[in-house]
Amino acid sequence: RERAEAGERAAVAAEIREAVKRSGLSRAAFASRIGTSASRLSTYTSGKVTPSATLLLRIRRVADRESGR
């Protein structure tokens, strides 16, 4: 189970890193748009902390909007 959870955390972190990249925004600007700090965003992109489902949806929305999708 621990192994599966670690894999899931890594997958979420990778998705967030890709969302930030796709948005074209700096990490600080992206964090501001999703309503958090750059340091908190860093914990999400590293996989140390997993965001709530609501925040993950907001991350996807911001990335899509900024990338023109």
LINBELPE-V459806 format. One record per residue. N is the residue number from 0. PHI is phi in radians with two decimals (999 if undefined). Layout:
N PHI
N PHI
This chain:
0 999
1 -1.01
2 -1.09
3 -1.12
4 -1.12
5 -1.11
6 -1.13
7 -1.17
8 -1.07
9 -1.12
10 -1.16
11 -1.14
12 -1.05
13 -1.12
14 -1.10
15 -1.19
16 -1.02
17 -1.14
18 -1.10
19 -1.09
20 -1.06
21 -1.09
22 -1.17
23 1.38
24 -1.56
25 -1.20
26 -1.05
27 -1.12
28 -1.17
29 -1.10
30 -1.01
31 -1.05
32 -1.15
33 -1.63
34 1.47
35 -2.45
36 -1.63
37 -1.10
38 -1.19
39 -1.21
40 -1.02
41 -1.04
42 -1.18
43 -1.29
44 -1.26
45 -1.52
46 1.55
47 -1.16
48 -2.26
49 -1.77
50 -1.24
51 -1.15
52 -1.05
53 -1.09
54 -1.20
55 -1.08
56 -1.10
57 -1.12
58 -1.03
59 -1.08
60 -1.09
61 -1.10
62 -1.06
63 -1.12
64 -1.11
65 -1.24
66 -1.53
67 1.45
68 -1.42
